[in-house]
Amino acid sequence: MHMEEKKNIPELNALISLMDEPDEQIFSQISEKIFSYGMDSISLLEDAWDKTFDADLQQRIEGIIHDVQYANTYQSIRNWYLSGGTDLLQGFMLLSKTRYPKLDEDKITKQIGQFTQDVWLELNKELTALAKVRVLNHILFDIHHFEGNLSHISSPSNNFINKVLETRKGNPLSLSIIYLIIAQSLHVPVFGINLPQHFIIGYADEKKDGGKWVADKNTIRFYINAFRKGKIFSKNDIETFLMQMNVKPDKSHFLPCDNITMMKRLIANLILSYEGEGEKSRAEELRNISKALR
């Protein structure tokens, strides 16, 4: 801790001690000052909450803690977007922090790392594209028992990485994202495909570029449905699906989308889920979070 931060702690403690101020206008000024300390204020606020039995004061403290954590998460998501949104796992974890601000990123990274290692042990360069997918499917769906949450498809928990890893259940998008994170880290050329009312994975063709094999995102060999334990299907199957939905096919229905598009769709899923459960304030916060991605 820097000297300036050390000098500020007594002031922060003094401000927190004044949080039982009855005058709402004065309290508003006190809370704004505490808020200006950002995440440095959280542990002291939590200590203050533990030491009081005043329900009104606890509610005030909870409000400031929420506002500080929300602002920090918003800025982190904004920074992720401005940096290009290249780290899909980081984006998923940040969005999950909107509901679980104390989410353990190291624990999640280690869990994903273990799944990745399990797949890596079964892969080799000689395997065909279909054989690689069979390995991924076997490890994720047979060994680790990931599956579509058919009984609670609209639950908000399907959109948070910590809950999906804990329950091994998710929706088409969250299961696809976990599949993509693992496969892409092992250089398997798979990408997200943003279908209406569904989300799938495309396995890209590869071509030689300077003696090196690289994914051709404009040519998808086949598609994978992570929600259905990695079932493989074709472009014709997508066309049939779109026809049944009365949706005119567009090239975006067959080609990869970027990570930012996936995060926007996760937010859209959550807004619908929260509105369905009557949690309008959470839905409104997520509408605001979506502004960080544009």
N, C-alpha and C positions, 0 to 999 in steps of 0.2 A: 504493500500500500504506500502511495506517495505521501509526502509530508502534507500537501494541500488537502488530500483526502482525510488524513488523520485530523487535521484542524477542523474539517467540516463535520465530523461525526458528532461532536458535542452539540453543534447547532441542529443537526438532524434529530438527535435524541430529544432536544428541547422542543422541537416542533412536534414530534410524535407525542410528547407529554401534554401538549395543548389540544389534542384531538377531541377532548370532551367539551370543547368550547360550545356554549349554547347558542351563540349568535351565528346564524347560518352564513352570513356574509363574511364574517371573520374566519369561520371554519373553512369557507371556500378558498380564502387567501392562504390559509395554513396548508390545506391539501394540495394546492397548486405548487407551493414551495417544496413540499415533500416529493411531489411528482417529478419536480425538476432534477432530483437526485437519481432518477431512473432506477435501474436494477440494484444499485448500491443500497437502496432503502428497504428492499424486500426482507432480508433477514431480521432487521431491527423492527419492522412492522409485525412480522410473525411473532417475534418475542413479546411485543406489546400485546398482541392478541391473546397469547398464552397466559399473560399475567393479569388479565382482566376478566371479570365475570359479568360485566355490563354488556348486555346483548346489543344495545344501540351502538356502543363504542366498537364492539366487534364488527358490526355491520359496516360502520364507517371505514374501519381498517381493511376489511375485505374488499370494499369498493376501490380504495386506493391501490391495493395490491393487484386487483384485476386490471385497473386502468394502466398501471405501470407495465405489467406483463403483456397486456394486449398491444401497447405502443411498441414495446421491444420486439414482439413477434412480427408486427406489421412492418417495422423497419428492416428486420432480417429477411422477410419475404421480398420486400422491395429490393434489397441489395442482391438477393438471389436472382431476381428478374433482370436487374441492370447488368449483372455479370454474365448474362446469356442463358441462365437456367440450365447449365450443362450437367449439374450433379442432380440426377433424378432422386436418389435416395435422400439427399439433403432437403430437396424441395418437399418431399413427402413428409419428412420428419417435422419440418417447419410448419407445414399446414396442420399437422396433428397437434402441434403445440398451441394452436388456437383453442383447443379443448383441454389439452393436458400440458400446461405450461412447464411442469417439472419432468416431462418426458426424458428418460435416460437415453441419450443419443448413443453413448458408448455401448450400452447393453444391446440396443437394436443393431448397431453396426456389427457387433460380434455375432449376433444371431444370423444376420444375413451372410456374414463371412463363413459361418459354419455350413449353411446350406450350399454356398458357392463351392466350398471345399469338397463337400460330398458329391456335387456334380462333377467337379474337376477330376476327381479320382476315377470317374467312369468314362471320361471323354478321352479321345485321342484324335490326331489329325487325319487318320485314315477313315474315320466314320463319315457316312453320307449325311446329308442334311436331315433326312428323316430319322436316321439313327441317333443323331444328336438330340433331336426333339424327343425321341423315345426315352433317352437318358434323363433329360430334364423332367419329363412327365413322371417318370418312375420315382425319381428322388423327391420331387415336390408333392406329388399327389398320392403315391403309394407308400413311400417311406415316411414323409413328414405330414401326410394327411390333410393337405390344404384342399378346400372344396368350396363350392358356391354356397352362400348362405340362402338357400331356397326358402326357408321358413320365415326369415326376417330380412328380405331383400332390401327394404327401404330403411333399415335401421341406420342411424348416424354412425354407429360403431364400425360399419363396413368400410368407412372412408378414412379411418385412422390407423396408421401402420402398427402402432403398439397393440391395438385391439385385434387387428387381423393376425398378427404374429402370436398373440396370446390364445385366441380361439381357433386359429387355423381356418377361419371362415371369412369370406369377403364377397364383394360384388364383382362384376366383370372388370371394372376399371382397377380396383385395388389389387386383385389377384394378377391382373396383367402387368401392373407396375412392378410387383415383386418378381414376377417371372422375367421381365425385361432387365431389371437391375442385375439379377444373377447371370442371365444369359449374356448380356452385353459385356459384363466384366470379364467373361471368358471368351470374348471375341466371336460369339455366335451372332450372325447378322440378322437380328430380329428387331422389329420396330412396332410402336403402337399405331393402331388403325382406329380412327375416331368415327365409328359408325353411329348413326342416330339410334337412340334407345339401346345401344349395346357398345361394347368395346372389345376389340380383338387384337391379335398380334399377327404381323406379317413377317414371313421369312424371306429375306431378300436374296436375289441372285448375287454372285460375286464375280468380279472381273479383275484381270491383272492390270495393275497400274505401277509402272516402274519396277516390275519384278515382284510386286507385292499384291496379294489378293485383298480387294476392298469391296465393301457392300455397295451394290447399285440400288439405291433407294427407289429408283423409277421402275424397277422390275422385281415384282414380288412373285416368288415361286409357288407359295401356298400360304394358307392362313391357319392360325391356331386359336382355339377357344379355351382360354385359361379357366373360364367359369364352368366349363364342362370337362375338366380334368385333362386339358390339352388336346381335345379332339381336333383333328386336322380336316380342313375343307378347302374348297376352291373358289375362284372368282365367280364361277357360275352360281355357287351356293349363296354368295353375297348378293348377286343380282336377283335371285329368287326371293331372298329375305327382304330386299328393298321393294320388290314388286308387291309382296304381301302387305307391306306397310304403306303402299301407294306413295313411295318416295322416288323421285326421279334420280337415277344414278348420276353421281358426280365423281370426278377423278379423286377427290378427297376421301371418298368412301373406300378406295382401294390402295391408296398410297400413305406412307408414314406421316404422322403428325409430330410436332415437337413437344418437348417436356412442358413448356409453358401452357400449351393447349391442354395437356393432361391435368395440370394443376387447376386450370380454370374449370375443367369439367368436374374435378373433385369438389371444388367449391360449389358449383351448381347442384351437384348431388346433395351436398350437405344442406344447402338452403332449402331444397325440396323436402328433405328428411325432417329438418327442424320445423318447417311450416306445417308439415303433416302431423307433428307431435305438439303443435301449438306453442312452440318456443320461438316466438317472434323476435325477441331481443337477440338471440343467438343468430337467427337468420339475417337480421339487420347488420350485425357485426361482420358477418361473412360477406355481405354485399359490399361493405366498406373495405374488407381485406382484398376483395377482387380488384379494387382500384390500384393495389400495389403491383398488379400484373399487367399494367398498360401505361 
